[in-house]
Amino acid sequence: TQAAMGVKEFFPNMFMTLLSVRNAGSKTKAPLAIFRVPPAMTKLEIKEYLTKIYSLPVARVNTVNFDGRWKRHYGKTRSVPYKSQKKHKRAYVTFPIGSKVM
């Protein structure tokens, strides 16, 4: 029965990392927060993540995809292998003017 199972709660399995905040204390400019998110996360998922979990009013979401940089790794062999870093996406989230975000 449903009562025996209890209440189901769903938690997000994608993480967002806050990189910086701009115009947080301004009354004339819209606050902007920059997040590092997984490449599979869409604009709608980012907006829902912030509104439902943190109750933040989101005005607009812009995203930029970044490929992993290739770095040279020197070793004992004569060949120079290259290693790629992880791909990621940056989300530029704009909040309404005058909203207290941070």
CYANA upper distance limits for C-alpha pairs under 8 A (distance plus 0.5 A):
  1 THR  CA      5 MET  CA      7.21
  2 GLN  CA      6 GLY  CA      7.14
 14 MET  CA     37 VAL  CA      8.20
 14 MET  CA     38 PRO  CA      7.42
 14 MET  CA     41 MET  CA      8.24
 15 PHE  CA     37 VAL  CA      6.99
 15 PHE  CA     38 PRO  CA      7.82
 16 MET  CA     35 PHE  CA      6.61
 16 MET  CA     36 ARG  CA      6.22
 16 MET  CA     37 VAL  CA      5.41
 16 MET  CA     38 PRO  CA      8.15
 17 THR  CA     35 PHE  CA      5.79
 17 THR  CA     36 ARG  CA      5.52
 17 THR  CA     37 VAL  CA      7.15
 18 LEU  CA     33 ALA  CA      7.83
 18 LEU  CA     34 ILE  CA      6.61
 18 LEU  CA     35 PHE  CA      4.98
 18 LEU  CA     36 ARG  CA      6.98
 19 LEU  CA     33 ALA  CA      8.15
 19 LEU  CA     34 ILE  CA      5.94
 19 LEU  CA     35 PHE  CA      5.88
 19 LEU  CA     36 ARG  CA      7.22
 20 SER  CA     33 ALA  CA      6.41
 20 SER  CA     34 ILE  CA      5.85
 20 SER  CA     35 PHE  CA      7.90
 21 VAL  CA     31 PRO  CA      7.86
 21 VAL  CA     32 LEU  CA      6.28
 21 VAL  CA     33 ALA  CA      4.91
 21 VAL  CA     34 ILE  CA      6.84
 22 ARG  CA     31 PRO  CA      6.35
 22 ARG  CA     32 LEU  CA      5.59
 22 ARG  CA     33 ALA  CA      6.79
 23 ASN  CA     29 LYS  CA      6.83
 23 ASN  CA     30 ALA  CA      7.03
 23 ASN  CA     31 PRO  CA      5.21
 23 ASN  CA     32 LEU  CA      6.93
 24 ALA  CA     30 ALA  CA      8.37
 24 ALA  CA     31 PRO  CA      5.48
 24 ALA  CA     32 LEU  CA      7.77
 24 ALA  CA    100 LYS  CA      7.94
 24 ALA  CA    101 VAL  CA      7.34
 24 ALA  CA    102 MET  CA      7.24
 25 GLY  CA     31 PRO  CA      8.30
 25 GLY  CA    100 LYS  CA      8.39
 26 SER  CA     30 ALA  CA      7.91
 26 SER  CA     31 PRO  CA      7.90
 26 SER  CA     98 GLY  CA      7.80
 27 LYS  CA     97 ILE  CA      7.17
 27 LYS  CA     98 GLY  CA      5.70
 28 THR  CA     97 ILE  CA      7.13
 28 THR  CA     98 GLY  CA      7.74
 29 LYS  CA     97 ILE  CA      6.49
 29 LYS  CA     98 GLY  CA      8.33
 30 ALA  CA     94 THR  CA      7.07
 30 ALA  CA     95 PHE  CA      6.50
 30 ALA  CA     96 PRO  CA      6.24
 30 ALA  CA     97 ILE  CA      4.82
 30 ALA  CA     98 GLY  CA      7.53
 31 PRO  CA     94 THR  CA      6.43
 31 PRO  CA     95 PHE  CA      5.93
 31 PRO  CA     96 PRO  CA      7.61
 31 PRO  CA     97 ILE  CA      7.23
 31 PRO  CA     99 SER  CA      8.24
 31 PRO  CA    101 VAL  CA      7.97
 32 LEU  CA     92 TYR  CA      7.23
 32 LEU  CA     93 VAL  CA      6.15
 32 LEU  CA     94 THR  CA      5.09
 32 LEU  CA     95 PHE  CA      6.84
 33 ALA  CA     92 TYR  CA      6.41
 33 ALA  CA     93 VAL  CA      5.75
 33 ALA  CA     94 THR  CA      7.10
 34 ILE  CA     90 ARG  CA      7.25
 34 ILE  CA     91 ALA  CA      6.18
 34 ILE  CA     92 TYR  CA      5.21
 34 ILE  CA     93 VAL  CA      6.81
 35 PHE  CA     90 ARG  CA      6.11
 35 PHE  CA     91 ALA  CA      5.59
 35 PHE  CA     92 TYR  CA      7.10
 35 PHE  CA     93 VAL  CA      8.27
 36 ARG  CA     88 HIS  CA      7.45
 36 ARG  CA     89 LYS  CA      6.39
 36 ARG  CA     90 ARG  CA      5.18
 36 ARG  CA     91 ALA  CA      6.85
 37 VAL  CA     41 MET  CA      7.32
 37 VAL  CA     88 HIS  CA      6.92
 37 VAL  CA     89 LYS  CA      5.80
 37 VAL  CA     90 ARG  CA      6.47
 37 VAL  CA     91 ALA  CA      7.34
 38 PRO  CA     88 HIS  CA      6.02
 38 PRO  CA     89 LYS  CA      6.38
 39 PRO  CA     65 ASN  CA      7.51
 39 PRO  CA     87 LYS  CA      7.50
 39 PRO  CA     88 HIS  CA      5.77
 39 PRO  CA     89 LYS  CA      5.61
 41 MET  CA     45 GLU  CA      6.70
 41 MET  CA     46 ILE  CA      7.34
 42 THR  CA     46 ILE  CA      6.80
 43 LYS  CA     47 LYS  CA      6.78
 43 LYS  CA     61 VAL  CA      6.53
 43 LYS  CA     62 ASN  CA      7.64
 43 LYS  CA     63 THR  CA      7.66
 44 LEU  CA     48 GLU  CA      6.66
 45 GLU  CA     49 TYR  CA      6.41
 46 ILE  CA     50 LEU  CA      6.87
 46 ILE  CA     61 VAL  CA      8.20
 46 ILE  CA     91 ALA  CA      8.49
 47 LYS  CA     51 THR  CA      6.64
 47 LYS  CA     58 VAL  CA      6.94
 47 LYS  CA     61 VAL  CA      7.56
 48 GLU  CA     52 LYS  CA      6.18
 48 GLU  CA     53 ILE  CA      8.42
 49 TYR  CA     53 ILE  CA      6.29
 49 TYR  CA     54 TYR  CA      8.08
 50 LEU  CA     54 TYR  CA      5.77
 50 LEU  CA     55 SER  CA      6.90
 50 LEU  CA     56 LEU  CA      6.23
 50 LEU  CA     57 PRO  CA      8.42
 50 LEU  CA     58 VAL  CA      8.02
 51 THR  CA     55 SER  CA      4.92
 51 THR  CA     56 LEU  CA      5.29
 51 THR  CA     57 PRO  CA      6.64
 51 THR  CA     58 VAL  CA      7.44
 52 LYS  CA     56 LEU  CA      8.30
 56 LEU  CA    101 VAL  CA      7.56
 57 PRO  CA     95 PHE  CA      6.69
 57 PRO  CA     96 PRO  CA      7.46
 57 PRO  CA     99 SER  CA      8.32
 58 VAL  CA     93 VAL  CA      7.51
 58 VAL  CA     94 THR  CA      6.80
 58 VAL  CA     95 PHE  CA      5.30
 58 VAL  CA     96 PRO  CA      7.30
 59 ALA  CA     93 VAL  CA      8.13
 59 ALA  CA     94 THR  CA      6.04
 59 ALA  CA     95 PHE  CA      5.36
 59 ALA  CA     96 PRO  CA      6.03
 60 ARG  CA     93 VAL  CA      6.40
 60 ARG  CA     94 THR  CA      5.55
 60 ARG  CA     95 PHE  CA      7.35
 61 VAL  CA     91 ALA  CA      7.15
 61 VAL  CA     92 TYR  CA      6.28
 61 VAL  CA     93 VAL  CA      5.10
 61 VAL  CA     94 THR  CA      6.78
 62 ASN  CA     91 ALA  CA      6.21
 62 ASN  CA     92 TYR  CA      5.52
 62 ASN  CA     93 VAL  CA      6.94
 63 THR  CA     89 LYS  CA      7.26
 63 THR  CA     90 ARG  CA      6.08
 63 THR  CA     91 ALA  CA      4.94
 63 THR  CA     92 TYR  CA      6.55
 64 VAL  CA     89 LYS  CA      6.15
 64 VAL  CA     90 ARG  CA      5.75
 64 VAL  CA     91 ALA  CA      7.09
 65 ASN  CA     87 LYS  CA      8.36
 65 ASN  CA     88 HIS  CA      6.79
 65 ASN  CA     89 LYS  CA      4.96
 65 ASN  CA     90 ARG  CA      7.00
 66 PHE  CA     87 LYS  CA      6.36
 66 PHE  CA     88 HIS  CA      5.90
 66 PHE  CA     89 LYS  CA      6.21
 66 PHE  CA     90 ARG  CA      8.19
 67 ASP  CA     86 LYS  CA      7.83
 67 ASP  CA     87 LYS  CA      5.20
 67 ASP  CA     88 HIS  CA      7.21
 68 GLY  CA     84 SER  CA      6.14
 68 GLY  CA     85 GLN  CA      4.95
 68 GLY  CA     86 LYS  CA      5.39
 68 GLY  CA     87 LYS  CA      5.03
 68 GLY  CA     88 HIS  CA      7.89
 69 ARG  CA     84 SER  CA      6.12
 69 ARG  CA     85 GLN  CA      5.95
 69 ARG  CA     86 LYS  CA      8.34
 70 TRP  CA     82 TYR  CA      6.65
 70 TRP  CA     83 LYS  CA      6.03
 70 TRP  CA     84 SER  CA      4.99
 70 TRP  CA     85 GLN  CA      7.05
 71 LYS  CA     82 TYR  CA      6.02
 71 LYS  CA     83 LYS  CA      5.88
 71 LYS  CA     84 SER  CA      6.85
 71 LYS  CA     85 GLN  CA      8.35
 72 ARG  CA     80 VAL  CA      7.03
 72 ARG  CA     81 PRO  CA      6.59
 72 ARG  CA     82 TYR  CA      5.17
 72 ARG  CA     83 LYS  CA      6.98
 73 HIS  CA     80 VAL  CA      6.82
 73 HIS  CA     81 PRO  CA      6.23
 73 HIS  CA     82 TYR  CA      6.51
 73 HIS  CA     83 LYS  CA      7.54
 74 TYR  CA     80 VAL  CA      6.24
 74 TYR  CA     81 PRO  CA      7.59
 75 GLY  CA     80 VAL  CA      7.86
 95 PHE  CA     99 SER  CA      7.39
 95 PHE  CA    101 VAL  CA      8.15
